[in-house]
Amino acid sequence: MNLKIYKRGQGKNSRLWTAIALLAVVAIGCWRLHIKLSAWTPDNPWVHTMIPALVCGVFAGVIYWLSNLPTIADFLIAAEGEIKKVSWSSRKEIVNSTLIVITVVAVMATGLGLVDIAFRLFFSEVVKLY
């Protein structure tokens, strides 16, 4: 198994944050494993401490190895390159778009509420007649 960093410095952010996210998922899983093992073997702290630590360590090694696998590393490098090409909206455009969306949602909610009230009144009168 090759432990050298593949294309060092390229795709640093995407590779780093992908690894951190995966490690967070593994850490949560190991924490849950620790809780389960604590319930099963409350008198043996070595079991419910060392097994999750070992599992977390193994997965950390696998994540490191996968993040430096040429095919995965090249994909993450290319993904970071594409993200850098994106033209992001300005703050003013985002604020204006958000205000438009909030206004349209409020108007639609008001309109649907009025239609609901109208239908309720109409059908309550129709039911009274029959």
ZIBELWO-V14788 format. One record per backbone hydrogen bond with DSSP energy under -0.5 kcal/mol. CO is the residue of the C=O (numbers start at 1). NH is the residue of the N-H. Records with the same first field share a line. If there is no record, write none. Layout:
CO->NH + NH
This chain:
1->3
4->6
5->8
7->10
9->12
11->15
12->16
13->17
14->18
15->19
16->20
17->21
18->22
19->23
20->24
21->25
22->26
23->27
24->28
25->29
26->30
27->31
28->32
29->33
30->34
31->35
32->36
33->37
34->38
35->39
36->40
37->41
41->44
43->45
44->47 + 48
45->49
46->50 + 51
47->51
49->53
50->54
51->55
52->56
53->57
54->58
55->59
56->60
57->61
58->62
59->63
60->64
61->65
62->66
63->67
64->68
65->68
66->69
69->73
70->74
71->75
72->76
73->77
74->78
75->79
76->80
77->81
78->82
79->83
80->84
81->85
82->85 + 86
83->86
86->88
90->94
91->95
92->96
93->97
94->98
95->99
96->100
97->101
98->102
99->103
100->104
101->105
102->106
103->107
104->108
105->109
106->110
107->111
108->112
109->113
110->114
111->115
112->116
113->117
114->118
115->119
116->120
117->121
118->122
119->123
120->124
121->125
122->126
123->127
124->128
125->129
126->130
